[in-house]
Amino acid sequence: MPKEPLLEVNNIEVRYNEIPAIFDASFKIEAGQIVALVGSNGAGKTTILRTISGLLHNTKGEIKFLGSKIDGQLPHHIAALGIAHVPEGRGLFGKLTVVENLLLGAYTRKSELEITETLEEVFQLFPILKERTSQKAETMSGGEQQMLAVARGLMPRPKLLMLDEPSLGLMPTMVDKVVDIIKIISKRGTTILLVEQAVRDALELADKAYVLQNGRTVLEGTGEELLNSGLVKKAYLGM
C-alpha cells in the first residue's frame, strides 16, 4: 500500500463573506519535505494556511492530515493533531515575556519534563532567546520577534510547521538567518509548509513547490524545476 501523504489539500474553495478567495487549490506534502506556496499578493497563500489551521473553513473540497479529514474542526483540535501555524505578522503577545510566549506555544503538551526539554532545544537553536527570557516581546527587534514566533511554533513539537512570510520586513542579513534556521529545522525532521514573498529563497529551499494565481494552483514541481520555469522567471523573478 502506498504511504499516505502527511497533508492533502484537495480542490478546496474558500469564501470571505460569500466572495470566493480560493477557487480550486490542491497540493500535498510528504513527511520530511519543505513545500513552498508562492504567488503574488492576493493569490490566496495566507488564506490556505488559515484554512488548514481551522481559522477559516472551506466550502468545497477537503483537507486531510495523516489520512483523516480535518476541515471543519476547531483550531485547537487541529493544533493538537500536530499542526503549528506561525502567522504573518508573528502574532506574539507583546506584553508577555519571551519565556511566557514560548510556554503558550506548548499548551497542547502535558509533560513538564518534555516542555523543559523542548525549551532547551529551542534555546540551542535560538541562543538570543535564552538571553532574553524575561524581556517583553514588544520590546524586541523585528528579527528577534520573528525568531520568537518560529520558536513558539516549535514548542509543541509539530509534525507540520506552517510558516507565513517569515522574512517579511526583515533586513537581508536577518533573512539569511531565517533561511538557515528553516534548513536546520527541516534537517531535524520537522515537515515545513512555507509561504514566502521572496520567491527565489522559497524555491531554493523547497523540495516541492506550488504556484498560486487568483486562488488556483496553476503550476507544481520541485523547487529547482520552478526556478527554471519560464512562467516563474517572468512573473516572480523579473527575468
C-alpha angles and dihedrals in degrees: 000000000000114000116257116246114248090238132014125187108189122193096314126183120198126188135198109207091337092310111117115237097168115037106174118348125165134169141134137216127210120211112273097021132123105221120187129204110201134178143115126294109291094024091120103255097131091042090058093052091048090051093050090051092049099249089116129026128226117232094203136022126024143264119215128190118190088349097306128104113251103170110117094027121123118263095246091052091052091048090052090056089063108272118128121189122202100192130214106269091032097255095227125163098245097197092052125083126251093259092045090054090049094050090051087059089059097053093117092059125087106190114088089197092055091047090052091048091050091049089056091048090051092048090052089054094043108029091173089066092056088055091050103042093130096040119108112246093231091063095057126097120259092257093049091049090052090052089051092049092052091044091052088052089056095051096087089049091237125206087216124030115196115200118192113199097327093175096048112134095358128131115254093254090054091047088057089051092051090051091051091050092051089053091051093048090051093049088053089061106262116136112228134205107194128196110188138164090204091082098182093052091048095049093045088055098042128097088192130011140188129201118219123201123177093342096312135103103240105166139020138178143114116312089254093050092053092046086059095043115117091218093053094044092051099040103036111013100047093235 
